[in-house]
């Protein structure tokens, strides 16, 4: 089902795009791997606070992300982020369960949702241990996962969208903790493979 266009989101996307192109020197790879319609989960590594913006700028459809609950304490900022499709998540409490339910509602409506598989930002270029949240939502909502890797190479941000992974690709049969962990490892390995590919392709370029 074709989704209603969020004009507020795409207005601000157009506003910030020139700035980010200059400052971040973004290079996009594999955008054709993200379908223009249908529910998908973008599972990405996380390096900078601006990662959601960079991932969203690269696509012609809206990406829904979570944001720290603290940001929503300011009424204006809460309104602004809400208009952009972001929603609050309290990562330090049991409220995270509510976030998972919200994620599942987002994809149930056929939207494109972004999740940082490591759960938080890495302070180095190294990957952190992935969390099982992506796999849990993918299995419960029967939604394919698109691995995404952001790599800083020569001060340029390379944002690489991989090919969608079906539930079969992730090894799901009956669910359960073991399958969730295995699926998480599969997704993370795909993200790492994108990193390796980009380093080989762009590391020696300006």
N, C-alpha and C positions, 0 to 999 in steps of 0.2 A: 504494500500500500504506500502510495506517494505521500511523504510527510509535508505538512504545512511549513512554509519557509519562515524562519525567524528573522525578520528584517532588522531588528535591533542587533542581533548577533552579527549579521553580515555587514551591517554598517560599520561597526567597530572593528571587524576583521579588516575592512578596506582602509580604515583610519590607521591602524597600527602596522599594516603590512609594509609600507615603504620604510618605516623606521627600523623594523626588524631585518629587512633585507640589507640595509646598510650596516647596522650594528652587528648583527649575528652572521651575516654573509652565508645565508642558508643555502644548502644544496639538497634537493629532494630526489629520492630514488624510489621507484616502485609504486608511484601513486596509482598506476593502473591496476594494482592489486586490490585496491579498496573499491568495492562495488558502489554504484551511485544510489542504490536502494537496498533496503533490507537490514536486519539486525546483525551487528557484528561487534565484537569486543576488540579494541586496540590495546594490546598488552605491551607496554614500553618500559625500558629502563628509565631512571630518573636521575638527572645530574644538576639541573638548574630550576629555579622557581618559574622561569619563563617557558619551561618545556610544554605545558598545555597549550600555550599560545602558538608556539612553533609547530606543534603537531597539527593544530587546528587550521593554521594559515595555509598549510600545504594541501588542504582538501576542499572540495567545492560543496561539501555537506557539513552540517553542524556536528560537532563532537561534544558530548556531555561528559564533564569531569566533576569529581568531588573537589571540595576545598576545605581547608581547616575550619573547624567550627568557630575559632576565635575571630576569623575575618567577618563573621556574620553578626558580631556584637554591635558593630556600627550600622545603624539603620539604613543609611544611604548606600553603603557598600553591600549590605545584605540585599537590598533592592537591585542594585546594579548587577551583582553576581547572579542573582536569581533570574534576571532578564537574559543573561548570557547562557542560562541552562545549567549553571553550577549549583551544587547543593552541599550543605554542611555535613561534615563527618567528624565526630569526636573519637579520635583514634585511641584515646586513653581510657575508654570505658566500654561497657557492654552495649553502648549505643551503636557500635560497629555492626551489630546484627541488623539494626534498622537500615544501615547504609547498604548492606547486601540486599535487603528486600527492595530498597529503592533502585539499585542497579538492575535487579531482575525486572522491575516494572519498566525501566527505561528500554531495555532490549525487547521486552514483550510488546512494546508499542512500535517496534521496528526501527529504533534509533541506533546511532553509532555511539558507542560508549568507550571512553578511555580510562584505563586503569594502569597505575604504575606497579608492576609486579613485585618490586622490591619493598614496597610499602612506605618508603621514605627516600630522601635524596642521598645519593652517595657523595661523600666529600672528596673522593678521588675518581680517577677514571676506571677504577676496579668495580666490577659488579658486586652487589650485595646478595645475600642469600634470598632467594625468591619466597614469597608467601603463597599460600594455597587459595587465596581469595578469588583470583582469576579463574582457576580451574573449577572451584565450587560454583561460581555463578554460571560459567559456561555449561557445566553439566546440568545444573538445576533448570536453566532456561533453554537448554538445547541450542546454544548459540555458538557459531564458529568464532575462532580467535585469530586475529591478525597480529603477528609479532611485529614490533616496531623497535628500531634501535636508533638512539641519538648518540653520535660520536663527534667529539671535538677534534678536528684535524687541521693543523696550521691555522688556528683561530677561526676556522669555518665550521659551522654546525651541519653535519650530514644527517638528515632524517630519512631513514630507510624503512619503507613499509614492505613487509614480507608477504608471502602468499598465505591466504586463509587456511587455517587448520580446522578440519572437521572433528567431530567427537571421535570418529574412528581413528583419525590421524593422531589424536591425543591418547589413544589407547583405552577409551572408556567402553565398558561393557555393562557392569552393574553398579558402578560408583563405589563408594567406600574410601577409607583413608588412604589405602595403598595406591589405588588408582588416581586419587587426587594428587598425591605426591609425585607419581610417575608422570602425570599430565603436566604438572608444574615444571618438572625437569625438562620435558619435551619442549615446552614453550620457551623456557629460558635458554635451552641449547640452540633453538632457532634464532633467538635474539643475538646470542654470541656468534652464531654463524654469519649474521648480517654484519656485525662489527668486524669480523675477520675479512669479509669480502670488501668492505669499505676501506679498511686500512690498506689492503693490497692494491685497491683501485686508486685511492686519492692521497695516500700518505706522502707521495713524492710530488704532488701538484701544489701550486700556490693557491 
